[in-house]
Amino acid sequence: MLSGGTITALEDQVREPERISVYLDGEFAFGLSRVLAAQHNLYVGRSLSAEEVAALRAADEAERAVQAGLRLLALRPRSEREIRDRLRRKGFAEPAIEAAIERLRGWRYLDDAEFARLWVEHRQATGPRGRRLLELELRAKGVDPETVAETVEAAKLDEEAAARAVALKQLSRLAGLDPATRRRRLVGALQRRGFDWEVIRRVLGALERSEREDSREDEE
């Protein structure tokens, strides 16, 4: 832990203009954002105790964690656990991560219920899937089971329509296969998308009836 001392210089950082370097007793001690330096009234000649130095460094790390979290959220919505995990991988200490999470949550940038809603909405728009797979994906993102269940229930999924869309897309790729192989491949594709057997059975039954009817019409 750094000891305290007297501020002998506050210098701009060339690579990060929003930060300054703090020198204590003629030696570089730590970096700090300009905002924090102003908030804590730092000036040349002021003495800082070891405890004050530690508090400033902790506040700065928390601020950097917040900024890292905001950059991650700017790319796409993320769950709270995703942000925690990414900040850990970036090397932030747990107190800084907790402080950042609290601030992001307070600003409503982190909201697992909203994240789950957007996740389901996006998944259904870009790649229809069943309730089971949606639940597994959300749990893998760290969303709690109760929120997962409420979100998927509120989405009022039309699993049969979604499964039919997936099956029709697959059928165009399986046209040259014999009926038994085609059915087996369709079942596998629908299971991987998280549809349960009852939904799969109904959808494949409807498609097969439609094929038989089309075939009879062609023969007439």
N, C-alpha and C positions, 0 to 999 in steps of 0.2 A: 504494500500500500504506500502511495506517495505521502511524503511528509508535507507539512504546511510550509509557508514562507511568504515573502513579500513579492507582490507583482512588480517586476522590473520592466516588462514589455508586453504589449498586446499587438501582435502583428498579423496582417492579412495573410491568408493562405492562398498561394498562387493558383493551385488547382481547384480549390473550392472557395470561391469568393464569398460565399455566405458563412464561412467559418473563419475563426481567428486562432492563432497559436498563443497560448498563455505561458509566459516565462516567469519562473519564481527564482529569486536570488540569482538571476543571470543565466539560468538554464531552462531549456524547454521543459515544460511540465505536462501539458495536455492541450488537446484541441477542444474547441467549443463553438457552438453556433452563435452568430451575432445576436440572435434573439435572446438566448439564455444569458449571454454576457450582459446585455442591457437589463434584462429582468433582475439579475443579481447584482447590478450596479458595480461591475468590475472596472477598476481603473488603476493606472500605474501608481504604486505607492501603498495600495491597500494590502493589508496582511490577511492571509487565509490560514485557518487552522487545518490540521490533517482531516478533521471531520468535514469541514467545508469543501475541501478539495474532493473528498470521496463523494459527497452529495452532488457536487457539480458534474463530476464524471458520470455518476449514475443517471442524473437528469439528462445529460447529453446522449448517453447510450439509449435511454428510453425514447428520446426525440428521434434518433436515427432509426430505431426500430419502427416507430410510427411511420416515418417516411418510406422505409422499405416496404411496410405493409400497404401503404397507399399505392406504391408503384405496382405491387402484385395485384391489387384490386382493380387498378386501371386497365389491366390486361383482360381480366374476366372476373365475374363474381366468384368468390371462394367461401368455403365454410370456415368457421372459426378454427377447427383443428388443422385445416390446410395451412392457414396463416401461421399458426403456432409452429407447425413442423418446418415450414420454409424459413422462419426466423431462427429456429434452432440450427438449421443447416447453415445459415449465414453466420453463426457464431455468437449470436446475442445471448446474454445471460438471462436466466429465468425471470429475475425481477424486472428487467427491461421489457421482456416479452409480455409479462402480465400487465405492465403499465400501458404498453402499446395496445394490447387487446382491449383493455378497459376504455381507452380513449376512442378507439375505432368503433367499439360497440356503442359508446355514448353518442357518437356522431351518426349512428345508424348505418355505417359502412359495413359493419359485420352484423348480420341478422340471419341465423341459420334457417328460420322459417321462410324468409323471403328467398334465400339461396335455394332451398329445396323446391320452392314453387317455380323459380326460373329454370332450375335444372330439369324438372319434369316437362315444363313447357317446351324447352329447347329440344329435349330428347324426342318428344312426340312429333315435333315439327321436322326434325332432320333424320330421324331413324326410329320409326315406331317400334316399341317394345312392350312387353308385358309388365304387369304390376310387380311380379316377383323380381325381375331384373332391375327395375327402377328402385325398388326397396334395397336391394343388395348394393347398388351403386351409391345411393345416398348414405347408407351405413358405412360404406368404405370411405366416404368423405368425412366421416366423423359426426354426422347428424344423428341426434339421439332417436331411438326407436319410436317414441311417442310422436315426435315431430314428423318423422318419416311416414308413419301410418296416417296421421291427420292430413298431410300434404297429398299423398297418393289418393286417399279417399276423396278429398275435396276436388281433385282433378277430374273426377267422374270419367274415368277412362272407358272408351269403347274398345275393349280388347279384341272383340271379334273383327271389327272394322280394321284395326291396326294389324292383326294377324293376317287378314285377307290381303291387305296391301303388301305385306312382306311376302306372302305366298305367291301372289301374282308376279311379283318382281323376280322371284326365284324360278318360277315356271318357265320364263323366257330363256333361262340359262340351262334348263334341264329338258328341253323339248325332245332331244334325241334319245333319251333313256327309256327303258321299258317301264311300264306302270309301277311295278313293285319297287324298283330302284328309285324312281322319281318320288314315290310316296315316302320312302325311307329318308331320302335327302331332304324333303320338305319338312318332315317331322323334326329332323335334327336341326335344321335352320330355325324353325319356330321355337324349339326348346332353348336354343342358345340365345334367342331374343327374350327369353323369360316368360313365355306363354305356358300356361298349365295344360295338362293333357285334355281336359274337357273342352277348352277353347279350341285347341288344335283339332280335336276330333270333329267338332261342329264345322269348323272352317273347311277342313279337307273333305268332309262329307258333302258340303254344299258345292265345292268346286268340282268334285267328281260327278255329282248329279248334273251340274251344268254342262260338263263335258259330254256326258251320255246323251243329254237332250240335243246338244249341238250336232253330235254324231248322227242321231236319228233324223234330224232335219236335213243333213247333207245327203242321207240315203234316199229320202223321199223325192 
